[in-house]
């Protein structure tokens, strides 16, 4: 075994855990879940049946990632984040009978490479979070988030752009639509609400 699992964690025997990954106390990894290399699953975190995670992802304490979520490489999920999986949740059907696994259609949250989801935020499926985007703590995401977008609030709305470092970009003086990372100097171009790396 080339990964670490604490004794109080529950990892189903059909789950795949990548080399160098760590699963901490009271975490649960369900059937058929697949974690890439170098992942960290914090205390009490939940990874649902068949969830797919790329390499070097971090799920902080008590994050809940319900199936069929898909996380790219380098995704950060903050403490107590919830990725939902039912667009119209009900415990019972219209006749009052308790719903079971086959009585509803799971929809997932997709998070692209490098994106960060802040503490206690909720992503309401089905939504896609773009590459290197950042969701602020406590936000409720109800629609897709573009690459490099910084979103805040309930419901989440874009208030700016962030680069690969997570630092908010600034628009270059005299160059409308050109954004710069104050930390690295990397440049980005905005066109029709889409930001791309230069």
C-alpha positions in Angstrom: 0.0 0.0 0.0 1.6 3.3 -1.1 -0.9 5.6 0.5 -1.9 6.4 4.1 -5.3 5.6 5.8 -6.0 6.4 9.4 -7.5 3.5 11.4 -10.9 5.3 12.0 -11.4 6.1 8.3 -13.6 3.9 6.2 -12.4 3.2 2.7 -14.4 0.7 0.6 -12.3 -2.1 -0.9 -13.5 -1.1 -4.4 -12.2 2.5 -4.0 -8.9 3.3 -5.8 -6.5 5.5 -3.8 -3.5 7.0 -5.7 0.1 6.8 -4.5 1.1 9.3 -1.8 -2.5 10.1 -0.8 -3.7 10.4 2.8 -7.1 9.7 4.3 -7.5 11.1 7.8 -9.6 10.2 10.8 -13.3 9.5 10.3 -13.2 10.1 6.6 -15.4 7.9 4.3 -14.5 6.9 0.8 -17.4 5.0 -0.9 -17.6 2.2 -3.4 -15.9 2.8 -6.8 -14.5 6.2 -5.9 -11.2 7.0 -7.6 -8.6 9.4 -6.0 -5.6 10.4 -7.9 -2.0 10.6 -6.6 -1.1 12.9 -3.7 -4.6 13.7 -2.6 -5.4 14.7 1.0 -8.8 13.8 2.5 -9.4 15.6 5.8 -11.0 14.5 9.0 -14.7 13.5 8.6 -14.8 14.2 4.8 -17.1 12.2 2.6 -16.4 11.0 -0.9 -19.4 9.4 -2.6 -19.8 6.3 -4.7 -18.0 6.6 -8.0 -16.7 10.1 -7.4 -13.6 10.9 -9.6 -10.8 13.1 -8.3 -7.6 14.0 -10.1 -4.1 14.3 -8.7 -3.1 16.6 -5.8 -6.6 17.4 -4.6 -7.3 18.5 -1.1 -10.6 18.0 0.7 -10.5 19.8 4.0 -12.3 18.6 7.2 -16.0 17.6 6.9 -16.3 18.4 3.2 -19.1 16.4 1.5 -18.5 15.4 -2.1 -21.6 13.5 -3.3 -21.6 11.4 -6.5 -21.4 11.8 -9.4 -18.9 14.7 -8.7 -15.8 15.0 -10.9 -12.8 17.0 -9.7 -9.8 17.8 -11.9 -6.2 18.0 -10.8 -5.2 20.3 -8.0 -8.7 21.1 -6.8 -9.1 22.6 -3.3 -12.3 21.9 -1.4 -12.5 23.9 1.9 -13.8 22.9 5.3 -17.5 21.9 5.4 -18.1 22.5 1.7 -21.0 20.6 0.2 -21.3 19.4 -3.5 -24.9 18.4 -3.9 -26.3 15.8 -6.3 -30.1 16.2 -6.5 -31.6 19.1 -8.4 -35.1 18.4 -6.9 -34.5 16.8 -3.5 -37.3 14.9 -1.8 -37.3 12.2 0.8 -40.6 10.8 -0.4 -42.5 10.4 -3.7 -45.8 12.2 -4.4 -47.7 9.3 -2.7 -45.6 9.6 0.5 -43.4 6.5 0.0 -39.8 6.9 0.9 -37.5 7.3 -2.2 -34.7 4.8 -2.8 -31.6 4.9 -4.9 -33.3 4.2 -8.2 -36.1 6.7 -7.6 -34.2 9.8 -8.5 -31.5 10.9 -11.0 -28.2 12.0 -9.5 -26.7 15.1 -11.1 -23.1 16.2 -10.4 -20.8 19.1 -9.8 -17.8 19.3 -12.1 -14.7 21.2 -10.9 -11.9 21.9 -13.4 -8.2 21.9 -12.7 -6.8 24.2 -10.1 -10.1 25.6 -8.9 -10.8 26.4 -5.2 -14.0 26.1 -3.3 -14.0 28.2 -0.1 -15.1 27.1 3.4 -18.8 26.3 4.0 -19.8 27.1 0.4 -22.4 25.0 -1.4 -22.3 24.0 -5.1 -25.8 23.1 -6.2 -25.7 20.5 -8.9 -25.6 20.5 -11.8 -22.9 23.1 -12.1 -19.4 23.4 -13.6 -16.6 25.4 -11.9 -14.0 26.5 -14.4 -10.2 26.1 -14.3 -8.5 28.1 -11.6 -11.7 29.7 -10.5 -12.3 30.7 -6.9 -15.5 30.4 -4.9 -15.5 32.6 -1.8 -16.3 31.1 1.6 -20.0 30.8 2.3 -21.1 31.3 -1.3 -23.9 29.3 -2.9 -23.1 28.4 -6.5 -26.3 27.9 -8.6 -24.9 28.5 -12.1 -21.6 27.7 -14.0 -18.5 29.6 -13.0 -16.1 30.6 -15.8 -12.4 29.9 -15.8 -10.4 32.2 -13.5 -13.6 33.8 -12.1 -13.9 35.0 -8.5 -17.4 34.5 -7.2 -19.0 35.5 -3.9 -22.4 35.7 -2.3 -25.8 34.0 -2.3 -26.4 33.3 -5.0 -22.8 33.5 -6.2 -21.9 36.2 -8.7 -18.6 37.1 -10.3 -16.9 40.1 -8.8 -13.5 39.8 -10.5 -10.8 37.5 -11.8 -8.0 35.5 -10.2 -4.9 34.0 -11.6 -3.2 30.7 -11.0 -1.9 32.0 -7.6 -5.4 32.8 -6.4 -4.5 36.5 -6.2 -7.1 38.9 -7.6 -6.1 40.3 -11.0 -5.9 44.0 -11.8 -6.7 45.6 -15.1 -3.7 47.1 -16.8 -3.8 50.9 -17.2 -4.5 51.9 -20.7 -5.2 48.4 -21.9 -8.9 47.6 -21.5 -9.5 43.9 -21.2 -5.9 43.0 -20.2 -5.5 41.7 -16.7 -2.3 41.2 -14.7 -1.4 39.1 -11.7 0.2 41.5 -9.2 2.2 38.6 -7.8 3.7 36.9 -10.9 3.1 39.5 -13.7 1.2 36.9 -15.8 -1.2 38.5 -18.3 -4.7 37.5 -19.2 -7.2 38.7 -21.8 -10.9 39.2 -21.3 -13.3 39.0 -24.2 -17.1 38.5 -24.0 -16.9 37.5 -20.3 -14.2 34.9 -20.9 -10.7 35.2 -19.5 -7.8 33.4 -21.2 -4.1 33.3 -20.4 -1.9 35.3 -22.8 
